[in-house]
Amino acid sequence: MSDTTDEILCKGILERDQEAFRALYEKYRDTIYSYTLKLCGLPEVASDAVQEVFMKIWIKHDHLDPGLSLKAYLFTTARNYIFDYLRKAVHDQHFREHFLQLYTEDTGGAMDDLLYTRQLEAIKMKAISCLPTQRQLIFRMSKVQGLTNQEIADQLGISINTVRDQLVKASRFVRHYLYQHADISILLAIFCHIYPH
């Protein structure tokens, strides 16, 4: 195709134009591969991600919007694929060892660097600050001050069930916020740290 702007390609794909699809594939295949390889460090997974991203574009073509960034959609889809793969794979011991080896080599073997402590803490604090006032207070009392659920309930004059409910909701929100805002390598480092053998 002579005109390969993303908007034109998107319109072509919406019309099921195979030439437009091939042009899009040729335009972004290598970039998506490099991006996903950087995220996971596994060439075969990066190749699978490329195939999945473009298959999704073709199958779910009706979700495309020519007015929105097609490049951003491709990269978001690729990132989500890799994250989903890693989230499942992190429970596999061989994968964890491979992942830790890759990232400890990249960071000179320093676990503190691997966990990107400061960056992660800043994102976590931002997430906590977004919680409703009482939920934020309960979360801080539990996670920062180390108080038990009963101690929190007594100090705030609320039931222990309310404390539990608020902590579950707060933890769910913070995890979701981290997923949305933290780099995948940070999240995987956390998973490896949370699920050690």
C-alpha positions in Angstrom: 0.0 0.0 0.0 1.4 3.4 -0.9 -0.5 5.2 1.9 0.4 3.5 5.2 -0.7 6.0 7.8 -2.2 4.2 10.8 -5.6 5.9 10.2 -5.7 4.6 6.6 -4.5 1.1 7.7 -7.1 1.0 10.4 -9.9 1.9 8.0 -8.6 -0.8 5.6 -8.7 -3.4 8.4 -12.2 -2.4 9.4 -13.2 -3.1 5.8 -11.3 -6.5 6.0 -8.6 -5.4 3.5 -5.9 -8.0 3.8 -3.4 -5.8 2.1 -3.9 -3.1 4.8 -3.5 -5.8 7.4 -0.2 -7.0 5.8 1.0 -3.5 5.7 0.3 -2.9 9.4 2.0 -6.2 10.2 5.1 -5.2 8.2 5.1 -1.8 9.8 4.9 -2.8 13.4 6.0 -6.5 13.6 9.7 -5.8 14.5 8.9 -3.0 16.9 6.3 -5.1 18.8 8.8 -8.0 18.9 11.6 -5.8 20.3 9.2 -4.3 22.9 7.8 -7.7 24.1 11.3 -9.2 24.1 12.5 -6.4 26.3 9.6 -7.0 28.7 9.9 -10.8 29.1 13.4 -11.7 27.9 12.1 -14.8 26.1 12.3 -14.8 22.3 9.7 -17.5 21.8 7.2 -15.7 24.0 7.9 -12.4 22.2 7.2 -14.1 18.9 4.0 -15.5 20.3 3.0 -12.1 21.5 3.5 -10.6 18.0 1.2 -13.3 16.5 -1.4 -12.8 19.2 -1.4 -9.0 18.9 -2.0 -9.1 15.1 -4.5 -12.0 15.3 -6.5 -10.0 17.8 -6.4 -6.9 15.5 -7.8 -9.1 12.7 -10.4 -11.0 14.7 -11.6 -8.1 16.8 -11.4 -5.5 14.0 -14.7 -4.0 14.9 -13.2 -2.7 18.1 -10.8 -0.5 16.2 -11.3 3.3 16.1 -9.5 5.1 13.2 -9.6 8.3 15.4 -7.5 6.7 18.1 -3.9 5.8 18.1 -3.5 2.4 16.5 0.2 2.2 17.7 -0.9 2.7 21.3 -3.5 0.0 20.9 -0.9 -2.4 19.5 1.5 -1.7 22.3 -1.2 -1.9 25.0 -2.4 -5.3 23.6 1.2 -6.5 23.5 1.9 -5.4 27.1 -1.3 -7.0 28.4 -0.4 -10.3 26.6 3.1 -10.3 28.2 1.7 -9.4 31.6 -0.9 -12.2 31.5 1.8 -14.7 30.4 4.2 -13.6 33.1 1.5 -13.5 35.8 0.7 -17.2 35.0 4.3 -18.2 34.4 5.7 -16.7 37.6 4.3 -19.6 39.6 6.6 -21.9 37.6 10.0 -22.4 39.4 12.1 -22.7 36.2 10.5 -19.5 34.8 11.2 -17.7 38.1 14.8 -18.8 38.1 15.2 -17.7 34.4 13.5 -14.3 35.1 15.5 -13.6 38.2 18.7 -14.5 36.4 17.9 -12.1 33.6 17.1 -9.2 35.9 19.8 -9.8 38.4 22.3 -9.7 35.6 20.7 -6.4 34.4 21.0 -4.9 37.9 24.3 -6.3 38.9 22.7 -8.8 41.2 21.3 -6.3 43.7 17.9 -7.4 44.9 17.1 -3.8 46.1 17.7 -2.6 42.6 15.7 -5.5 41.2 12.7 -4.5 43.2 13.0 -0.9 42.3 12.1 -0.1 45.9 11.8 3.7 45.6 9.8 3.7 42.4 7.5 1.1 43.6 7.0 2.8 46.9 6.1 6.1 45.2 3.5 4.3 43.1 2.1 2.5 46.1 1.8 5.7 48.1 0.0 7.4 45.2 -2.4 4.5 45.1 -3.0 4.7 48.9 -3.6 8.5 48.6 -6.4 7.7 46.1 -8.4 5.6 48.6 -11.4 7.1 50.4 -10.5 8.7 53.7 -11.5 5.9 56.2 -10.3 3.1 53.9 -6.9 4.9 53.6 -6.7 5.3 57.4 -7.5 1.7 58.0 -5.0 0.6 55.3 -2.2 2.7 56.8 -2.9 1.5 60.3 -2.7 -2.1 59.2 0.1 -2.0 56.6 2.3 0.9 57.9 1.7 0.9 61.7 1.3 -2.9 61.8 -1.9 -2.8 64.0 -4.1 -5.9 64.1 -7.7 -5.8 62.8 -9.0 -5.8 66.4 -6.7 -2.9 67.4 -7.9 -0.9 64.4 -11.5 -1.7 65.2 -11.1 -0.6 68.8 -9.3 2.6 68.0 -11.8 3.7 65.4 -14.9 2.4 67.2 -16.0 0.2 64.2 -16.6 -3.6 63.9 -13.8 -5.9 63.0 -15.8 -7.0 60.0 -15.8 -3.4 58.7 -12.0 -3.4 59.1 -11.6 -6.6 57.2 -13.9 -5.4 54.4 -12.1 -2.1 54.1 -8.7 -3.8 54.0 -9.8 -6.2 51.3 -11.2 -3.4 49.1 -8.0 -1.3 49.7 -5.7 -4.1 48.9 -7.6 -4.9 45.7 -7.5 -1.2 44.6 -3.7 -0.9 45.4 -3.0 -4.1 43.4 -5.0 -2.8 40.5 -3.3 0.6 40.6 0.1 -1.0 40.7 -0.9 -3.2 37.7 -1.9 -0.1 35.8 1.0 2.1 36.7 4.1 0.0 37.5 6.5 -1.4 35.0 6.1 -5.1 34.3 9.6 -5.8 35.6 8.7 -4.3 38.9 5.6 -6.3 39.2 7.4 -9.5 38.3 10.1 -8.8 40.8 7.3 -8.5 43.4 5.7 -11.7 42.3 9.0 -13.5 42.6 9.6 -12.0 46.0 6.1 -12.9 47.2 6.2 -16.5 45.9 9.8 -17.5 46.8 10.8 -21.2 47.1 
